Amino acid sequence: MYTLYGTPGWGSAIVETQLAWYGLPFEFEALDDLFESEDARVRLAKINPLVQIPTLILPDGNVMTESAAITLHLAEVVKADSLVPAVGDETRPQFLRWLIYLVTNIYPTFTYADDPSRFVAGAEASKAFRDSVDTYAQRLWGQVNDAAGAPWFMGDSFTALDIYIGVMTRWRPRRAWFQDYRPKLAAIAERVDQEPRLAEAWRHNFPEGWGMQ
């Protein structure tokens, strides 16, 4: 049994949907908003000193963090290539490139801009910092949009990259912006929303279309 520490709608959704896709048994340990709840931070720090989610406890008790590492590990566990192209697959190098691109370039923009006060002092400086980081993230999304295939990011094959896109396009600047300015990614996200194997995970993380606007 896996144990996933997370908050609905946050980055843990990326791992929760993969666990659901593979049919792996897991328990969800819900945490309150880590920016607002000291109790939640203390609770998670005992397991993950970075106090970040997703944090996944493996069946043998080992702790895994970093969603890209978890993505690759779960594919190895189930010995399937339905979300991660197999070693030797000609699409694997580009899959790995864009997986790491998302988690090392775009994902950190939320880490910085969700609570700018951790990095800059004063309300005016915090607003300017967030605006600057958000603008930078939008430029990065442009590169992802340019590289996207159809109907899925890698073309004909559904992969974990599509799950990342489905989740992350619900965050700032949200789906309406993607529809206007990054339409290839918006189209992928809309297809991911309709994937039957992920329906329960989507309902848990994004009830009533949270993040759609």
MODA-V103512 format. One record per residue. N is the residue number from 0. RES is the residue in one letter. SS is DSSP state (a for helix, b for strand, c for the rest). PHI is phi in radians with two decimals (999 if undefined). PSI is psi in degrees with one decimal (NA if undefined). Layout:
N_RES_SS_PHI_PSI ; N_RES_SS_PHI_PSI
//
This chain:
0_M_c_999_131.7 ; 1_Y_b_-1.60_152.1 ; 2_T_b_-2.18_120.1 ; 3_L_b_-1.89_118.7 ; 4_Y_b_-1.57_126.0 ; 5_G_b_-2.93_-177.7 ; 6_T_c_-2.31_126.5 ; 7_P_c_-0.92_132.3 ; 8_G_c_1.56_-11.5 ; 9_W_c_-1.59_-166.5 ; 10_G_c_-1.10_-21.7 ; 11_S_a_-1.07_-21.4 ; 12_A_a_-1.06_-31.5 ; 13_I_a_-1.11_-39.3 ; 14_V_a_-1.42_-39.9 ; 15_E_a_-1.00_-43.3 ; 16_T_a_-1.14_-34.3 ; 17_Q_a_-1.23_-41.2 ; 18_L_a_-1.03_-42.0 ; 19_A_a_-1.15_-42.0 ; 20_W_a_-1.01_-45.2 ; 21_Y_a_-1.39_-11.5 ; 22_G_c_1.27_26.9 ; 23_L_c_-1.43_136.8 ; 24_P_c_-1.27_134.6 ; 25_F_b_-2.68_156.3 ; 26_E_b_-1.92_142.3 ; 27_F_b_-1.83_117.1 ; 28_E_b_-1.69_102.5 ; 29_A_b_-1.33_134.9 ; 30_L_c_-2.01_144.0 ; 31_D_c_-1.24_172.8 ; 32_D_c_-0.93_117.5 ; 33_L_c_-1.20_-19.8 ; 34_F_c_-1.35_-25.7 ; 35_E_c_-1.91_-23.4 ; 36_S_c_-1.88_111.2 ; 37_E_a_-1.14_-38.2 ; 38_D_a_-1.05_-42.2 ; 39_A_a_-1.12_-40.7 ; 40_R_a_-1.13_-43.1 ; 41_V_a_-1.11_-43.3 ; 42_R_a_-1.07_-45.2 ; 43_L_a_-1.31_-33.6 ; 44_A_a_-1.05_-26.6 ; 45_K_c_-1.14_-23.3 ; 46_I_c_-1.87_-41.4 ; 47_N_c_-2.30_103.1 ; 48_P_c_-1.04_-21.5 ; 49_L_c_-1.26_-16.1 ; 50_V_c_0.95_53.4 ; 51_Q_c_-2.28_152.0 ; 52_I_c_-2.09_150.3 ; 53_P_c_-1.38_146.9 ; 54_T_b_-2.19_123.9 ; 55_L_b_-2.09_127.5 ; 56_I_b_-1.67_120.9 ; 57_L_c_-1.34_162.7 ; 58_P_c_-0.99_-27.8 ; 59_D_c_-1.53_3.9 ; 60_G_c_1.67_-10.5 ; 61_N_c_-1.18_149.7 ; 62_V_b_-1.75_132.4 ; 63_M_b_-2.11_137.1 ; 64_T_b_-2.20_179.6 ; 65_E_c_1.25_108.4 ; 66_S_a_-1.08_-33.6 ; 67_A_a_-1.16_-41.6 ; 68_A_a_-1.09_-42.3 ; 69_I_a_-1.12_-41.0 ; 70_T_a_-1.00_-47.3 ; 71_L_a_-1.22_-37.9 ; 72_H_a_-1.13_-46.0 ; 73_L_a_-1.09_-37.7 ; 74_A_a_-1.09_-36.7 ; 75_E_a_-1.21_-39.1 ; 76_V_a_-1.07_-47.3 ; 77_V_a_-1.47_-8.4 ; 78_K_c_0.93_49.2 ; 79_A_c_-2.38_154.0 ; 80_D_c_-1.99_26.0 ; 81_S_c_-1.31_-18.5 ; 82_L_c_-2.12_-22.3 ; 83_V_c_-2.26_118.8 ; 84_P_c_-0.98_140.0 ; 85_A_c_-1.21_158.4 ; 86_V_c_-1.01_130.1 ; 87_G_c_1.71_-18.5 ; 88_D_c_-1.18_135.6 ; 89_E_c_-1.15_-18.7 ; 90_T_c_-1.54_-9.6 ; 91_R_a_-1.09_-43.2 ; 92_P_a_-1.00_-43.4 ; 93_Q_a_-1.25_-34.2 ; 94_F_a_-1.03_-48.8 ; 95_L_a_-1.11_-39.6 ; 96_R_a_-1.00_-50.5 ; 97_W_a_-1.36_-27.1 ; 98_L_a_-1.07_-49.6 ; 99_I_a_-1.21_-34.9 ; 100_Y_a_-1.01_-47.0 ; 101_L_a_-1.09_-43.3 ; 102_V_a_-1.47_-21.1 ; 103_T_a_-1.79_-19.7 ; 104_N_a_-1.91_-53.2 ; 105_I_a_-1.49_-45.1 ; 106_Y_a_-0.97_-42.0 ; 107_P_a_-1.10_-21.3 ; 108_T_a_-1.11_-29.3 ; 109_F_a_-1.30_-38.3 ; 110_T_a_-0.98_-42.2 ; 111_Y_a_-1.37_-44.0 ; 112_A_a_-1.59_-16.4 ; 113_D_c_-1.11_-35.1 ; 114_D_c_-2.46_77.9 ; 115_P_a_-1.05_-22.6 ; 116_S_a_-1.09_-16.3 ; 117_R_a_-1.28_-16.6 ; 118_F_c_-2.10_-27.1 ; 119_V_c_-2.37_152.3 ; 120_A_c_-1.75_139.8 ; 121_G_c_1.69_144.1 ; 122_A_a_-1.12_-42.0 ; 123_E_a_-1.15_-43.2 ; 124_A_a_-1.15_-37.6 ; 125_S_a_-1.11_-41.9 ; 126_K_a_-1.13_-43.7 ; 127_A_a_-1.12_-38.8 ; 128_F_a_-1.10_-48.8 ; 129_R_a_-1.06_-45.8 ; 130_D_a_-1.04_-41.3 ; 131_S_a_-1.17_-44.5 ; 132_V_a_-1.15_-42.1 ; 133_D_a_-1.10_-40.2 ; 134_T_a_-1.11_-40.2 ; 135_Y_a_-1.10_-43.3 ; 136_A_a_-1.07_-39.3 ; 137_Q_a_-1.10_-36.8 ; 138_R_a_-1.14_-41.1 ; 139_L_a_-1.09_-40.8 ; 140_W_a_-1.06_-28.7 ; 141_G_a_-1.08_-39.3 ; 142_Q_a_-1.15_-39.8 ; 143_V_a_-1.14_-43.6 ; 144_N_a_-1.05_-42.2 ; 145_D_a_-1.10_-31.9 ; 146_A_a_-1.51_-12.3 ; 147_A_c_-1.21_139.7 ; 148_G_c_-1.64_-161.9 ; 149_A_c_-2.67_144.1 ; 150_P_c_-1.35_-13.3 ; 151_W_b_-2.01_169.5 ; 152_F_c_-1.00_-42.0 ; 153_M_c_-1.53_9.8 ; 154_G_b_1.81_-117.9 ; 155_D_c_-1.36_-20.1 ; 156_S_c_-1.72_126.3 ; 157_F_c_-1.26_132.9 ; 158_T_c_-2.41_178.5 ; 159_A_a_-1.08_-24.8 ; 160_L_a_-1.05_-35.3 ; 161_D_a_-1.19_-34.2 ; 162_I_a_-1.14_-45.9 ; 163_Y_a_-0.97_-46.4 ; 164_I_a_-1.12_-41.4 ; 165_G_a_-1.05_-37.9 ; 166_V_a_-1.39_-51.4 ; 167_M_a_-1.23_-24.2 ; 168_T_c_-1.31_-8.0 ; 169_R_c_-1.48_-13.1 ; 170_W_c_-1.56_173.9 ; 171_R_c_-0.86_128.1 ; 172_P_c_-1.59_11.1 ; 173_R_a_1.34_170.4 ; 174_R_a_-1.05_-39.2 ; 175_A_a_-1.04_-39.1 ; 176_W_a_-1.13_-43.2 ; 177_F_a_-1.09_-39.5 ; 178_Q_a_-1.05_-36.2 ; 179_D_a_-1.42_-38.3 ; 180_Y_a_-2.05_-19.3 ; 181_R_c_-2.35_64.0 ; 182_P_a_-1.12_-30.1 ; 183_K_a_-1.14_-39.4 ; 184_L_a_-1.24_-37.7 ; 185_A_a_-1.08_-40.0 ; 186_A_a_-1.15_-40.1 ; 187_I_a_-1.10_-45.8 ; 188_A_a_-1.04_-40.6 ; 189_E_a_-1.15_-35.5 ; 190_R_a_-1.21_-39.5 ; 191_V_a_-1.07_-38.5 ; 192_D_a_-0.98_-29.6 ; 193_Q_c_-1.63_1.5 ; 194_E_c_-1.20_115.3 ; 195_P_a_-1.03_-35.3 ; 196_R_a_-1.20_-14.4 ; 197_L_a_-1.90_4.2 ; 198_A_a_-1.01_-45.3 ; 199_E_a_-1.16_-40.4 ; 200_A_a_-1.13_-39.4 ; 201_W_a_-1.12_-42.2 ; 202_R_a_-1.10_-38.1 ; 203_H_a_-1.17_-40.9 ; 204_N_a_-1.57_-31.1 ; 205_F_c_-2.33_63.5 ; 206_P_a_-1.11_141.3 ; 207_E_a_0.96_36.8 ; 208_G_a_1.21_27.0 ; 209_W_c_-0.88_133.5 ; 210_G_c_1.49_2.7 ; 211_M_c_-1.27_-30.1 ; 212_Q_c_-1.83_NA
//
